[in-house]
Amino acid sequence: MNTYGTYFVNDALRPLRYGEVNLINPKRQRLKGEEAKEGIEAIPVFCGFCGTDFELMKMGGRGALDAKFPQGETRLINGHEGIVYVPSEQRFAIVLIRGGNSFDPTRFTEDETYFEYGCDGADGLFCERGYFNPDMLLHLPKEYETLPKLPLSVAKRLVFSDPYACAIFQHERMTDIGEAQLFRPIMARDKCTEQTARDRAKNEVFKNTVIYGLGTTGLFIGDQIRRKHPDANILFVARSDANAKKVRFAKEVLRADYLCAFDLTEAQIAERICAYFGGTASVFVGTSGNEAEHRIAFQEGVLGCNGIYDSFSLGPVVQFDTMPFGFKNHVILSSINFTQKHMEEAIALLCTSRFDELVELIDKEEFIADPMDAYLNRIYSKGAPLKTAVIWNEPYIDGEK
């Protein structure tokens, strides 16, 4: 079967194109030990744009996409955030993006393999029709799953299922590592049992949280921390104007504070962070993609003793001086993934959230007329909204654009 969609190729001038593409339907595994299954047909309904798409386009321009193409193909249909409709089951679904011959594709080992729809070895969502492993078509809450049309506000919220699941995973890892990191000093300080100290550590690790960067991932990690740790002090640091929509959203919905770092030196940023907390940070989450993150945390001394540095950015090099790093008992973690349980939790949570307020639409006809121009001058331009999405099949959406 052929379809129309956007797809990446290796080409210095036109690495992203729109047109007719042949669909393939190889058998794929959700997890190691499970039966490999051919995909069933699904209709992409509502799709979001992710920074990964932009990076893949740039890789195609450098001729570096060979390892990302489905086996035997020289193109990759992109898109991994969105909602599909499954005709054979008459329901809406969210595609679980990552699977493979692995017990946990998000924590795969060297002798295991994985794939990601729209990103790595498997075609994604920016097409009229697609094939997806039936075990990887996740359910929506019952009140939405079998509607003839999905409310636009719900579609906007659910477009975040993938990145919000990443945030749930980040919180889980910081909690696991924070508990192990802090329970012994808490046990010595409070003269309590190990279990009591472990319970206290799960909250204490987030006591003073810096989130450097105010994109979707930073917002979602902050949202998870606020939901799970109501008493945490959360400070976002970014370059956006203090009156920007996403800043107002972070203050109102997440009950977080904000420091605009636009015209500050790194030393001044560090000084103001520590003044806000009345001390140092217990957690420093880097989500900005800027190498200032690690310098402010380590060189400028923002991350306190026994603190955790969560590197969520793609690109920056993280460096530290081993002498203070060792004596301050710092921990650095980095992992940008999620499991099925994280995505299912994200789906349920997002349906009752306000994150639809952060999504703006681009018209499909405008996008497919020149996808590269849309990426460069609309979706990832300097004044772009926090999240851009497109209604891919309008008959399945209920609501005004």
C-alpha positions as CSV (number, residue, x, y, z in Angstrom):
1,M,0.0,0.0,0.0
2,N,1.2,3.5,-0.8
3,T,0.4,6.6,1.2
4,Y,1.1,10.4,1.1
5,G,3.2,11.9,3.8
6,T,6.4,13.7,4.8
7,Y,9.6,11.8,4.9
8,F,13.3,12.2,5.4
9,V,16.0,11.3,2.9
10,N,19.7,11.9,2.7
11,D,19.9,15.1,0.5
12,A,21.9,18.2,1.1
13,L,19.1,20.4,-0.4
14,R,15.8,18.7,0.3
15,P,16.2,16.2,3.2
16,L,12.5,16.6,4.1
17,R,9.8,16.1,1.4
18,Y,6.1,15.5,1.0
19,G,4.7,13.1,-1.5
20,E,3.7,9.5,-2.2
21,V,5.6,6.9,-0.2
22,N,5.5,3.1,-0.3
23,L,4.4,1.6,3.0
24,I,6.2,-1.5,4.4
25,N,4.8,-3.7,7.1
26,P,7.5,-6.0,8.7
27,K,6.8,-7.9,11.8
28,R,8.0,-6.1,14.9
29,Q,8.3,-7.0,18.6
30,R,6.9,-4.9,21.4
31,L,9.3,-6.6,23.9
32,K,11.8,-9.5,24.0
33,G,10.1,-12.8,24.3
34,E,6.8,-11.6,22.7
35,E,5.6,-12.6,19.3
36,A,6.7,-10.4,16.4
37,K,3.6,-9.1,14.7
38,E,2.7,-7.3,11.5
39,G,1.2,-3.9,12.0
40,I,-2.5,-3.1,11.6
41,E,-3.7,-0.1,9.7
42,A,-4.2,3.2,11.6
43,I,-5.1,6.7,10.4
44,P,-3.0,9.5,11.9
45,V,-5.5,12.2,13.1
46,F,-3.5,14.8,15.0
47,C,0.3,15.2,15.0
48,G,2.8,17.3,17.0
49,F,6.2,18.5,15.9
50,C,9.2,17.6,18.1
51,G,12.7,18.9,18.1
52,T,13.9,15.4,17.2
53,D,12.2,15.9,13.8
54,F,14.2,19.0,13.3
55,E,17.4,17.2,14.2
56,L,16.7,14.4,11.8
57,M,16.1,16.9,9.0
58,K,19.5,18.4,9.7
59,M,21.0,14.9,9.8
60,G,19.5,14.2,6.3
61,G,21.1,17.4,5.1
62,R,24.5,16.0,6.2
63,G,23.8,12.6,4.6
64,A,23.8,10.9,8.1
65,L,20.4,9.1,8.2
66,D,21.3,5.7,6.9
67,A,21.1,4.0,10.3
68,K,17.7,5.6,10.9
69,F,15.9,4.3,7.8
70,P,13.7,1.2,8.0
71,Q,15.6,-1.9,6.8
72,G,15.9,-2.0,3.0
73,E,14.6,1.6,2.6
74,T,16.2,4.9,1.8
75,R,13.6,7.1,3.5
76,L,11.8,7.5,6.9
77,I,8.3,8.8,7.4
78,N,8.7,11.1,10.4
79,G,6.5,12.0,13.3
80,H,6.2,10.3,16.7
81,E,3.8,12.5,18.7
82,G,0.1,12.3,18.1
83,I,-3.2,10.4,17.9
84,V,-4.4,7.8,15.4
85,Y,-7.7,6.2,14.6
86,V,-7.8,2.4,14.3
87,P,-10.5,1.5,11.8
88,S,-10.6,-2.3,12.6
89,E,-11.2,-1.5,16.3
90,Q,-13.2,1.7,15.8
91,R,-11.2,3.6,18.4
92,F,-8.6,6.3,18.9
93,A,-5.2,5.3,20.1
94,I,-1.8,6.7,21.1
95,V,1.1,4.9,19.5
96,L,3.7,3.5,21.9
97,I,6.8,4.7,20.0
98,R,9.6,2.4,21.2
99,G,9.7,-1.4,21.1
100,G,12.1,-4.1,20.0
101,N,14.0,-7.2,20.9
102,S,14.6,-6.0,24.4
103,F,13.2,-6.6,27.9
104,D,13.0,-2.8,28.3
105,P,13.6,-0.9,25.1
106,T,14.2,2.3,27.0
107,R,17.1,0.7,29.0
108,F,18.3,-1.7,26.3
109,T,21.7,-3.5,26.6
110,E,24.4,-3.9,24.0
111,D,23.1,-7.3,22.8
112,E,19.5,-6.0,22.4
113,T,17.8,-4.0,19.6
114,Y,15.1,-1.4,19.5
115,F,13.1,0.7,17.1
116,E,11.2,3.9,17.3
117,Y,8.2,4.8,15.1
118,G,9.1,8.0,13.2
119,C,12.6,8.2,14.6
120,D,14.7,5.1,14.2
121,G,14.0,2.1,11.9
122,A,10.2,2.4,11.6
123,D,7.9,4.8,9.8
124,G,5.9,7.3,11.9
125,L,2.8,9.4,11.9
126,F,3.0,12.1,9.3
127,C,1.1,10.1,6.6
128,E,-2.4,9.3,5.5
129,R,-2.2,5.7,6.6
130,G,0.3,3.7,8.5
131,Y,1.0,0.2,10.1
132,F,1.6,-0.2,13.8
133,N,2.1,-3.2,16.0
134,P,-1.4,-3.8,17.5
135,D,0.1,-4.3,21.0
136,M,1.6,-0.8,20.7
137,L,-1.7,1.1,20.1
138,L,-2.4,2.3,23.6
139,H,-5.9,3.0,24.9
140,L,-7.5,6.4,25.7
141,P,-9.8,6.9,28.7
142,K,-13.2,5.2,27.9
143,E,-15.0,8.5,27.6
144,Y,-12.9,9.5,24.6
145,E,-11.7,6.3,23.0
146,T,-14.8,5.4,20.9
147,L,-16.1,8.9,20.1
148,P,-16.8,9.5,16.4
149,K,-14.7,12.7,16.7
150,L,-12.1,13.6,19.3
151,P,-12.5,17.1,20.9
152,L,-9.7,19.4,19.7
153,S,-8.8,20.4,23.2
154,V,-8.2,16.7,24.1
155,A,-6.2,16.1,21.0
156,K,-4.0,19.1,21.9
157,R,-3.4,17.7,25.4
158,L,-2.7,14.1,24.1
159,V,-0.1,15.3,21.6
160,F,2.2,15.6,24.7
161,S,1.9,11.9,25.6
162,D,5.4,11.1,24.4
163,P,7.3,14.0,26.1
164,Y,5.2,13.9,29.2
165,A,5.9,10.2,29.6
166,C,9.6,11.1,29.4
167,A,9.0,13.5,32.3
168,I,7.4,10.8,34.4
169,F,10.4,8.6,33.7
170,Q,12.8,11.4,34.7
171,H,10.9,11.9,37.9
172,E,11.0,8.2,38.6
173,R,14.8,8.0,38.0
174,M,15.5,11.1,40.1
175,T,13.4,9.6,42.9
176,D,15.1,6.2,42.8
177,I,18.6,7.7,42.7
178,G,17.8,10.4,45.2
179,E,16.5,7.8,47.7
180,A,19.7,5.8,47.4
181,Q,21.8,9.0,47.5
182,L,20.3,10.6,50.6
183,F,18.9,7.9,52.9
184,R,22.2,7.3,54.8
185,P,23.0,10.9,55.7
186,I,19.3,11.4,56.6
187,M,19.4,8.2,58.8
188,A,22.5,9.6,60.5
189,R,21.0,13.1,60.9
190,D,17.6,12.1,62.1
191,K,18.7,8.9,64.0
192,C,15.8,7.0,62.3
193,T,15.3,3.6,60.7
194,E,16.5,3.0,57.2
195,Q,13.0,2.8,55.8
196,T,12.0,6.1,57.4
197,A,15.1,7.7,56.0
198,R,14.4,6.3,52.5
199,D,10.8,7.7,52.7
200,R,12.0,11.1,53.7
201,A,14.8,11.1,51.0
202,K,12.2,10.7,48.2
203,N,10.8,14.2,49.1
204,E,14.0,15.8,50.3
205,V,15.8,15.3,47.1
206,F,13.4,17.8,45.4
207,K,13.5,20.4,48.3
208,N,15.3,23.0,46.1
209,T,14.8,22.2,42.4
210,V,16.3,24.2,39.6
211,I,15.0,23.5,36.1
212,Y,17.3,25.2,33.6
213,G,15.2,25.7,30.4
214,L,11.5,26.3,29.9
215,G,10.5,24.1,27.0
216,T,8.0,21.3,27.1
217,T,10.3,18.8,28.8
218,G,11.2,21.3,31.5
219,L,7.6,22.2,32.1
220,F,6.5,18.6,32.3
221,I,9.3,17.6,34.7
222,G,8.3,20.6,36.9
223,D,4.7,19.5,36.7
224,Q,5.6,16.0,37.8
225,I,7.6,17.3,40.7
226,R,4.8,19.6,41.8
227,R,2.2,16.9,41.7
228,K,4.3,14.4,43.6
229,H,6.1,16.8,46.0
230,P,3.7,19.7,46.9
231,D,6.2,21.3,49.2
232,A,9.1,21.4,46.7
233,N,10.7,24.8,45.8
234,I,10.8,24.9,42.0
235,L,12.7,27.6,40.2
236,F,12.7,27.8,36.4
237,V,15.7,29.6,34.8
238,A,15.5,30.6,31.1
239,R,15.9,33.5,28.7
240,S,12.2,34.1,28.0
241,D,10.6,37.4,29.0
242,A,8.9,37.2,32.4
243,N,5.6,38.0,30.8
244,A,5.8,35.2,28.2
245,K,2.8,32.8,28.0
246,K,4.8,29.8,29.1
247,V,6.2,31.7,32.1
248,R,2.8,32.7,33.2
249,F,1.6,29.1,32.8
250,A,4.5,27.8,34.9
251,K,3.8,30.3,37.7
252,E,0.0,29.7,37.7
253,V,-0.4,26.0,37.0
254,L,2.9,24.6,38.4
255,R,3.1,27.2,41.3
256,A,6.8,27.6,40.4
257,D,8.9,30.7,40.3
258,Y,11.0,32.1,37.4
259,L,14.3,33.8,36.9
260,C,14.9,35.5,33.6
261,A,18.6,35.0,32.7
262,F,18.6,36.9,29.5
263,D,21.0,39.7,30.4
264,L,22.8,38.0,33.4
265,T,26.3,36.5,33.6
266,E,26.6,33.0,34.7
267,A,27.9,34.2,38.1
268,Q,24.9,36.5,38.5
269,I,22.5,33.6,37.6
270,A,24.1,31.4,40.2
271,E,24.0,34.2,42.8
272,R,20.3,34.8,42.2
273,I,19.4,31.1,42.3
274,C,21.2,30.7,45.7
275,A,19.6,33.9,47.0
276,Y,16.1,32.6,46.0
277,F,16.6,29.3,47.9
278,G,18.6,30.7,50.7
279,G,21.2,28.1,49.9
280,T,22.1,25.7,47.1
281,A,20.0,23.4,44.9
282,S,19.3,19.8,45.8
283,V,18.4,19.0,42.2
284,F,19.6,20.7,39.0
285,V,17.7,19.6,35.8
286,G,19.2,20.8,32.5
287,T,16.7,21.0,29.7
288,S,17.9,24.1,27.7
289,G,20.4,22.5,25.4
290,N,22.9,25.3,26.5
291,E,26.3,24.4,28.0
292,A,25.8,27.1,30.6
293,E,23.8,24.5,32.5
294,H,26.8,22.5,33.8
295,R,28.9,25.5,34.5
296,I,26.3,27.1,36.6
297,A,25.6,23.9,38.5
298,F,29.2,22.9,39.1
299,Q,31.7,25.7,38.5
300,E,29.4,28.4,40.0
301,G,28.5,26.1,42.9
302,V,24.7,26.1,42.5
303,L,24.4,22.3,43.1
304,G,24.7,21.6,46.7
305,C,26.4,18.7,48.5
306,N,24.8,15.3,47.8
307,G,22.9,17.0,44.9
308,I,21.7,15.4,41.7
309,Y,22.4,16.8,38.2
310,D,19.8,15.5,35.7
311,S,21.1,16.0,32.2
312,F,18.0,16.1,29.9
313,S,19.5,18.2,27.2
314,L,20.8,16.8,23.9
315,G,24.0,18.4,22.7
316,P,25.8,20.1,25.6
317,V,29.1,18.6,27.0
318,V,28.9,18.2,30.7
319,Q,32.2,18.8,32.6
320,F,33.1,18.9,36.2
321,D,36.2,19.2,38.4
322,T,36.7,15.8,40.0
323,M,38.0,17.2,43.4
324,P,34.9,19.2,44.5
325,F,32.7,16.7,42.5
326,G,33.9,13.8,44.6
327,F,33.9,15.6,48.0
328,K,30.4,17.1,47.5
329,N,29.1,13.6,46.6
330,H,27.4,14.7,43.4
331,V,25.5,12.4,41.1
332,I,25.0,12.9,37.3
333,L,22.2,11.0,35.6
334,S,21.0,11.1,32.0
335,S,18.3,9.2,30.2
336,I,15.7,10.3,27.7
337,N,13.2,7.6,27.4
338,F,10.0,6.1,28.9
339,T,8.2,2.8,29.2
340,Q,4.6,1.8,28.3
341,K,3.5,2.3,31.9
342,H,4.8,5.9,31.8
343,M,2.9,6.7,28.6
344,E,-0.3,5.2,30.0
345,E,0.1,7.3,33.1
346,A,0.7,10.3,30.9
347,I,-2.4,9.7,28.7
348,A,-4.7,9.6,31.8
349,L,-3.1,12.6,33.4
350,L,-3.0,14.8,30.3
351,C,-6.7,14.4,29.5
352,T,-7.6,16.5,32.6
353,S,-4.7,18.9,32.3
354,R,-4.5,22.5,30.9
355,F,-1.6,21.8,28.5
356,D,-3.8,22.3,25.5
357,E,-3.3,26.0,26.2
358,L,0.3,25.7,25.0
359,V,-0.4,24.2,21.6
360,E,-0.9,26.2,18.4
361,L,-1.8,24.8,15.0
362,I,-0.3,25.1,11.6
363,D,-2.6,24.5,8.6
364,K,-1.9,21.1,7.0
365,E,-2.0,22.5,3.4
366,E,0.5,25.2,4.4
367,F,2.8,22.5,6.0
368,I,2.8,20.0,3.2
369,A,3.2,22.7,0.5
370,D,6.8,23.2,1.8
371,P,7.6,21.2,4.9
372,M,11.2,22.5,5.1
373,D,10.1,26.1,5.0
374,A,7.5,25.4,7.7
375,Y,10.1,23.8,9.9
376,L,12.6,26.6,9.5
377,N,10.4,29.6,9.4
378,R,7.3,28.6,11.5
379,I,7.6,25.6,13.7
380,Y,11.2,26.2,14.9
381,S,11.7,29.9,14.2
382,K,12.7,32.3,17.0
383,G,9.1,33.3,17.7
384,A,7.6,29.8,17.5
385,P,5.0,28.7,20.0
386,L,6.0,26.2,22.7
387,K,4.3,23.4,20.7
388,T,3.0,23.3,17.1
389,A,0.7,20.6,15.9
390,V,-1.3,19.9,12.8
391,I,-4.7,18.3,12.2
392,W,-3.8,15.5,9.8
393,N,-7.3,14.1,9.2
394,E,-9.9,16.8,10.0
395,P,-13.1,14.6,9.9
396,Y,-11.9,12.9,13.1
397,I,-11.5,16.2,15.1
398,D,-14.4,18.1,16.8
399,G,-13.7,21.8,17.4
400,E,-12.7,25.0,15.6
401,K,-9.1,25.5,14.6
